[in-house]
């Protein structure tokens, strides 16, 4: 099939292609507007220092040369914070959150900040106020339970989530999905047009007959529009009426 024939097929099915693109784009736009739900993120930050309690001296000593050790400890804390040792305590101390340990564990996201001693704990929720309460509750329990679990007191909260903040949703409305929908539907419609053309085995032109049957067309009947048919009908009627008017001549 030549390039010109491709364009002819698309021109022939142009209405189908336009309808597919318009319907898909409008559907995506309406869905984005009606079913959009904002999601908020609240987070706290910790710093991990190697602070060991020395009972015999009654004081704390900080090992400034153990930065690598502290960074490795963050990976351990990432796992500990999701265990029942922490999750169960949060659920018990904060029953007003209405969460189970499994639900709470699935909501938590823990990351280290660019390989530093800083660890970020974040929570996603449809309510920023609720996300703030949850992340602060987990942070508080985690800080209080780590000395009992690890026998070290090396976690300090640098920043807590503030319920009075007015953050923007992390899933802002975007036209990206609408553009993607339009592009995908366009390719789908073009493919559908070529598929219909391939399945259509009717003979419509002299070239189709010559290509399929190998014989040329000698006579063709043109397709007339309704206006042309009406005009021809009126002309024929007037002609038949005129032909009937003859004079009778008697000998």
C-alpha positions in Angstrom: 0.0 0.0 0.0 1.4 3.3 -1.1 1.6 6.4 1.1 -1.2 8.1 -0.8 -3.5 5.1 -0.1 -2.8 5.4 3.6 -4.0 9.0 3.6 -7.0 8.0 1.6 -7.9 5.4 4.1 -7.6 7.9 7.0 -9.6 10.4 5.1 -12.3 7.9 4.4 -12.5 7.0 8.2 -11.9 10.5 9.4 -15.2 10.8 11.2 -14.5 7.5 13.1 -11.0 8.8 14.1 -12.4 12.1 15.3 -15.1 10.5 17.3 -12.7 8.1 19.1 -10.3 10.9 20.1 -13.1 13.2 21.3 -14.9 10.5 23.3 -11.7 9.3 25.0 -10.4 12.8 25.7 -13.8 14.0 27.2 -14.1 10.8 29.3 -10.7 11.3 30.8 -11.3 14.9 31.5 -14.6 14.3 33.2 -13.2 11.4 35.2 -10.3 13.6 36.3 -12.6 16.3 37.5 -15.3 14.1 39.2 -13.1 11.5 40.9 -10.1 13.6 41.8 -9.2 13.2 45.5 -6.3 15.2 46.9 -3.6 13.3 48.8 -1.4 15.0 51.4 2.0 14.1 52.9 3.2 14.8 56.4 6.7 14.1 57.5 9.1 14.2 60.4 12.9 14.2 60.4 15.3 12.3 62.8 19.1 12.5 63.2 20.9 9.3 64.2 24.0 9.8 66.4 26.1 7.2 68.2 25.3 8.3 71.7 26.1 5.6 74.3 25.1 5.8 77.9 28.0 5.2 80.2 26.4 4.1 83.5 29.6 4.3 85.6 30.2 7.9 84.6 26.6 8.9 84.6 27.0 10.9 81.4 26.7 10.5 77.6 29.6 10.3 75.2 29.3 11.0 71.5 31.6 9.2 69.1 32.2 11.7 66.3 34.2 9.2 64.2 31.3 6.8 63.8 29.4 8.5 61.0 29.5 5.4 58.8 28.1 3.4 61.6 25.3 5.8 62.1 24.4 5.7 58.4 24.3 1.9 58.5 22.1 2.1 61.5 19.5 4.0 59.5 18.9 0.9 57.4 18.3 -1.1 60.5 15.9 1.5 61.8 14.0 1.4 58.5 13.1 -2.2 59.2 12.6 -1.8 63.0 10.1 1.0 62.6 7.7 -1.3 60.7 7.9 -4.2 63.1 5.2 -5.0 65.7 7.6 -3.7 68.4 6.8 -0.2 67.1 3.5 -0.6 65.3 1.7 -2.3 68.1 2.8 0.4 70.6 1.5 3.2 68.3 -1.9 1.5 68.0 -2.1 1.0 71.8 -1.1 4.5 72.7 -3.2 6.2 70.0 -6.4 4.3 69.6 -8.1 7.5 68.3 -6.2 7.0 65.0 -8.4 4.0 64.2 -5.6 2.0 62.6 -4.4 -1.6 62.8 -0.7 -2.4 62.9 -0.8 -3.7 59.3 -2.6 -0.6 58.0 -0.1 1.6 59.8 2.9 -0.3 58.5 1.6 0.0 54.9 1.3 3.8 55.2 4.8 4.4 56.4 7.6 5.5 54.1 11.1 5.9 55.6 14.1 7.3 53.7 17.6 8.5 54.4 18.5 12.0 53.2 21.3 11.7 50.6 23.4 9.3 52.7 23.5 11.5 55.7 22.6 10.8 59.3 19.1 12.3 58.7 16.2 10.0 58.4 12.8 11.1 57.1 9.5 9.4 58.1 6.5 10.3 56.0 2.8 9.4 55.8 0.3 9.8 53.0 -3.4 10.4 53.7 -6.5 12.1 52.2 -6.5 14.4 55.3 -3.4 16.4 56.2 -4.5 16.7 59.8 -4.8 12.9 60.1 -1.5 12.4 58.4 0.2 14.8 60.8 -1.2 13.0 63.8 -0.1 9.6 62.5 3.4 10.6 61.6 4.0 12.4 64.9 2.6 9.4 66.9 4.9 7.0 65.1 7.9 9.3 65.6 7.2 9.7 69.3 6.8 6.0 69.9 9.9 5.2 67.7 12.1 7.6 69.7 11.0 6.2 73.0 11.2 2.5 72.1 14.6 2.5 70.2 16.7 2.8 73.5 14.9 -0.3 74.8 15.4 -2.3 71.6 18.9 -1.3 70.6 20.3 -0.4 74.0 21.4 3.0 72.6 20.0 6.5 72.8 20.9 7.8 69.4 17.6 9.1 67.8 16.7 12.7 68.0 13.6 14.3 66.4 14.8 17.3 64.3 11.4 18.3 62.9 7.8 17.3 63.6 4.8 17.7 61.3 2.7 20.8 62.1 -1.0 20.4 61.8 -1.5 24.2 61.3 0.4 24.1 58.0 -1.5 24.4 54.7 0.3 22.2 52.3 -0.6 21.6 48.7 -1.7 18.1 47.6 1.1 15.9 46.1 -1.2 14.7 43.3 -2.2 18.0 41.7 -4.6 18.1 38.8 -2.7 17.8 35.6 -3.6 17.8 31.9 -0.9 15.2 31.3 -3.4 12.3 31.5 -5.8 14.0 29.1 -3.0 14.5 26.5 -1.9 10.9 26.9 -5.5 9.7 26.5 -5.9 11.8 23.3 -2.6 10.4 21.8 -3.5 6.8 22.7 -7.0 7.1 21.3 -5.7 8.6 18.1 -3.3 5.7 17.4 -6.1 3.3 18.4 -8.6 5.0 16.0 -6.1 4.9 13.1 -5.4 1.3 13.7 -9.1 0.6 13.8 -9.6 2.4 10.5 -7.0 0.3 8.8 -8.4 -2.9 10.3 -11.9 -2.0 9.0 -10.4 -1.2 5.6 -8.6 -4.6 5.6 -11.8 -6.5 6.5 -13.9 -4.6 3.9 -13.8 -6.9 0.8 -16.5 -5.1 -1.3 -15.6 -3.7 -4.7 -16.2 0.0 -5.0 -14.1 1.3 -7.9 -12.9 0.1 -11.3 -9.4 -0.2 -9.9 -10.7 -2.6 -7.2 -12.3 -4.8 -9.9 -9.3 -4.8 -12.1 -7.0 -5.6 -9.2 -9.2 -8.4 -7.8 -10.8 -10.0 -10.9 -8.3 -8.9 -13.6 -10.9 -7.5 -16.0 -11.5 -3.8 -16.9 -14.8 -2.0 -16.3 -16.7 -1.2 -19.5 -19.6 0.7 -18.1 -20.3 2.3 -14.7 -23.4 3.8 -13.2 -22.6 7.0 -11.4 -23.9 7.7 -7.9 -26.5 10.4 -8.0 -27.4 12.7 -5.1 -31.0 13.0 -4.0 -31.2 16.5 -5.5 -30.1 15.2 -8.9 -32.6 12.4 -8.8 -35.4 14.8 -8.0 -34.4 17.1 -10.9 -34.3 14.2 -13.4 -37.7 13.0 -12.2 -39.3 16.4 -12.8 -37.7 16.7 -16.2 -39.0 13.3 -17.3 -42.5 14.1 -16.1 -42.6 17.3 -18.1 -41.4 15.5 -21.2 -44.1 12.8 -20.9 -46.8 15.4 -20.6 -45.6 17.3 -23.7 -45.3 14.1 -25.8 -49.0 13.4 -25.3 -50.3 16.5 -27.0 -50.9 15.6 -30.6 -53.7 16.9 -32.9 -56.1 14.4 -34.5 -56.5 14.9 -38.2 -59.4 13.1 -39.8 -59.3 12.4 -43.6 
